[in-house]
């Protein structure tokens, strides 16, 4: 069995810098290194509908936004299978089978689900009150759907952020349960692949809050033009105690320096701020005082534009051929469905519900009723 990558994103909006450093940048590296036999990257529209069922147009319109972000970041359809989740009906059938192997109590213990429920205002006990919505079953069970996505392609590796670790562990539990229950080795236990840069595992929002999130309005989007991006960086949270230029400043918890940790490379200083040899020198100056926040922000703007300009250019090119982008997704979805169908076929055989293919069963029962 080969090494297989699967990863994806919900189409609830354009992708942002948190997506880029947390997964997109690494996906392109993995694609180009060629150390994996196959790589699947999908747009998780079914998962997006679990908390947007009353607004399907939002999901529908953002399919193309996510696809454009994928392609503009450098994902190559000749190397990566790009597909849309809802176009693979086998995934939904697998989800149903897996749901019989997971208890309600186990889902309730999943910390990622708890966090996402709180973020969206869902009531944990399933009821409704004035301030919190009732919890949709589809949202509550999305770890099972996610396990189906992973297992359908026999994925060995799932590159995600650290907040998804509980989801991958639950998937491994489902794999062990299925293979153990049906005495087979059809499914594969995946391993998580986290970004090597610890800062990139959870990039904060521009307001300094723990996570960049569309719903919190603290994002810098990959598709932001230079002017919009500059405006967001200039309003970025820094050290609230650094009131005057001469004051010593804190680097830890300072969003500007967190972003520099995530994006800055040694060549950036030679190009944009030769006064410093590297980021450590810049941090030391900020800590001892005498360095203003705006100078640091202007440097960050240059660093980000240096990274985003090629992405913006590729996006503009793909925007001129939207039908071509949809054709990429159609072809990728057809290829992905072939793989998922084969896995489902093997699962049904292990479960002994492949009735029309089970010639031994048909012959046995025919003989039984002939007696």
RAKA-V902502 format. One record per residue. RES is the residue in one small letter. SS is DSSP state (h for helix, s for strand, l for the rest). OMEGA is omega in degrees with one decimal (NA if undefined). Layout:
BEGIN
RES;SS;OMEGA
RES;SS;OMEGA
END
This chain:
BEGIN
x;l;-177.3
x;l;175.6
x;l;-172.3
x;s;178.1
x;s;168.5
x;s;176.1
x;s;-177.9
x;s;-177.8
x;s;176.6
x;l;178.6
x;l;177.5
x;l;179.1
x;l;175.8
x;l;179.2
x;l;-173.6
x;s;-176.1
x;h;176.1
x;h;175.1
x;h;-174.3
x;h;-177.1
x;h;-178.7
x;h;-176.2
x;h;-171.7
x;h;-178.8
x;h;-179.8
x;h;178.5
x;h;179.8
x;h;177.0
x;h;179.8
x;h;178.6
x;h;-174.0
x;h;177.9
x;h;176.5
x;l;-179.4
x;l;179.1
x;l;-177.2
x;l;179.9
x;s;-177.9
x;s;178.5
x;s;175.6
x;s;-172.4
x;s;176.6
x;s;-169.1
x;l;-177.4
x;h;177.3
x;h;178.2
x;h;178.8
x;h;-178.9
x;h;-179.9
x;l;175.0
x;l;175.9
x;l;-177.1
x;l;-179.4
x;l;-179.1
x;l;-177.6
x;h;180.0
x;h;177.1
x;h;179.4
x;h;-177.4
x;h;-178.1
x;h;-175.3
x;h;172.9
x;h;-177.1
x;h;179.6
x;h;179.9
x;h;178.7
x;h;178.1
x;h;177.7
x;h;177.4
x;h;-175.0
x;h;-178.6
x;h;177.2
x;h;175.5
x;l;174.9
x;l;-172.0
x;l;-179.1
x;l;177.1
x;l;-179.8
x;l;-173.9
x;l;175.4
x;s;178.9
x;s;-177.8
x;s;178.5
x;s;-173.7
x;h;-174.0
x;h;-178.2
x;h;179.0
x;l;-175.0
x;h;177.8
x;h;179.5
x;h;-177.2
x;h;177.2
x;h;177.2
x;h;179.2
x;h;179.2
x;h;179.5
x;h;-178.9
x;h;-176.9
x;h;177.6
x;l;-176.4
x;l;-176.6
x;l;179.8
x;l;175.3
x;h;-178.4
x;h;-179.9
x;h;177.3
x;h;-179.2
x;h;-179.3
x;l;-176.8
x;l;-175.2
x;h;178.2
x;h;178.0
x;h;179.5
x;h;-179.0
x;h;-178.3
x;h;176.9
x;h;-179.5
x;h;-178.8
x;h;-176.9
x;h;176.7
x;l;176.9
x;s;179.3
x;l;-174.7
x;l;-178.3
x;l;175.4
x;l;-179.5
x;l;179.1
x;l;171.2
x;l;-174.2
x;l;-171.6
x;l;-173.7
x;l;-179.1
x;s;171.4
x;l;-174.1
x;l;177.1
x;l;179.1
x;h;-178.8
x;h;179.0
x;h;-178.9
x;h;-175.0
x;l;-175.6
x;h;172.2
x;h;178.2
x;h;176.5
x;h;179.5
x;h;177.1
x;h;177.3
x;h;178.2
x;h;-177.1
x;h;-174.1
x;h;-177.1
x;h;-176.8
x;l;-179.2
x;l;-175.9
x;l;177.2
x;l;-172.9
x;s;179.2
x;s;178.6
x;s;-179.5
x;l;174.9
x;l;-175.0
x;h;179.4
x;h;-179.4
x;h;-179.1
x;h;177.7
x;h;179.4
x;h;179.4
x;h;177.6
x;h;177.7
x;h;176.2
x;h;179.2
x;h;177.5
x;h;179.7
x;h;178.0
x;h;-179.6
x;h;-179.7
x;h;-179.7
x;h;-178.3
x;h;179.0
x;h;-178.4
x;h;-174.7
x;l;173.3
x;l;-177.8
x;l;173.6
x;l;-176.6
x;l;-172.9
x;l;-174.8
x;l;175.1
x;l;-178.5
x;l;172.9
x;s;178.4
x;s;175.3
x;s;-178.1
x;l;175.2
x;l;-178.8
x;l;177.1
x;l;-175.8
x;h;-179.9
x;h;-174.6
x;h;-176.7
x;h;178.5
x;h;-178.6
x;l;-179.7
x;l;174.9
x;l;-179.5
x;l;179.2
x;l;179.4
x;l;178.3
x;l;-166.6
x;l;-173.9
x;l;172.9
x;l;-174.0
x;l;177.4
x;h;-175.5
x;h;179.9
x;h;177.8
x;l;-176.9
x;l;-173.4
x;l;161.3
x;l;-175.7
x;s;177.5
x;l;-177.7
x;l;177.0
x;l;176.2
x;l;-176.0
x;h;-178.8
x;h;179.8
x;h;179.3
x;h;178.7
x;h;179.1
x;h;-178.8
x;h;179.4
x;h;-179.6
x;h;177.0
x;l;-173.4
x;l;177.3
x;l;176.3
x;l;176.7
x;l;-177.3
x;l;179.0
x;l;-178.7
x;l;-171.6
x;l;-179.9
x;l;-177.7
x;l;-175.7
x;l;-179.5
x;l;171.2
x;l;-177.7
x;l;177.2
x;l;176.9
x;l;-179.1
x;l;-179.1
x;l;179.0
x;l;-172.1
x;h;-179.8
x;h;-178.6
x;h;173.8
x;h;178.4
x;h;176.8
x;h;175.5
x;h;-176.0
x;h;-169.9
x;h;-172.0
x;l;175.4
x;l;-176.4
x;h;-177.9
x;h;-178.0
x;h;-179.2
x;h;177.6
x;h;-176.3
x;h;-168.9
x;h;-177.5
x;l;-174.7
x;l;176.3
x;l;-179.6
x;l;-179.8
x;l;-175.9
x;l;-176.5
x;h;178.8
x;h;178.2
x;h;178.8
x;h;178.8
x;h;-179.3
x;h;179.2
x;h;-179.7
x;h;-178.4
x;h;-177.2
x;h;178.1
x;l;179.2
x;l;180.0
x;l;-176.4
x;l;180.0
x;h;-174.8
x;h;176.4
x;h;179.5
x;h;179.6
x;h;178.9
x;h;176.1
x;h;178.6
x;h;177.8
x;h;178.9
x;h;179.7
x;h;-178.1
x;h;178.2
x;h;178.3
x;h;178.4
x;h;-170.5
x;h;-176.8
x;h;177.0
x;h;178.2
x;h;178.3
x;h;-178.4
x;h;178.9
x;h;179.5
x;h;180.0
x;h;179.5
x;h;-179.2
x;h;178.7
x;h;-179.8
x;l;-179.3
x;l;-179.4
x;h;175.8
x;h;177.4
x;h;177.4
x;h;178.1
x;h;177.4
x;h;174.7
x;h;-179.5
x;h;179.1
x;h;-179.8
x;h;178.4
x;h;179.8
x;h;177.8
x;h;178.7
x;h;179.7
x;h;-178.4
x;h;178.1
x;h;-179.6
x;h;-179.5
x;h;180.0
x;h;178.6
x;h;178.0
x;h;179.0
x;h;177.1
x;h;179.8
x;h;178.0
x;h;-178.9
x;h;177.1
x;h;178.7
x;h;179.9
x;h;-178.9
x;l;174.3
x;l;175.3
x;l;-167.6
x;h;-173.8
x;h;177.7
x;h;-174.2
x;l;-177.4
x;h;179.0
x;h;178.7
x;h;-178.5
x;h;180.0
x;h;-180.0
x;h;-177.6
x;h;175.5
x;h;178.6
x;h;-179.1
x;h;-174.7
x;h;173.7
x;h;-176.0
x;l;NA
END
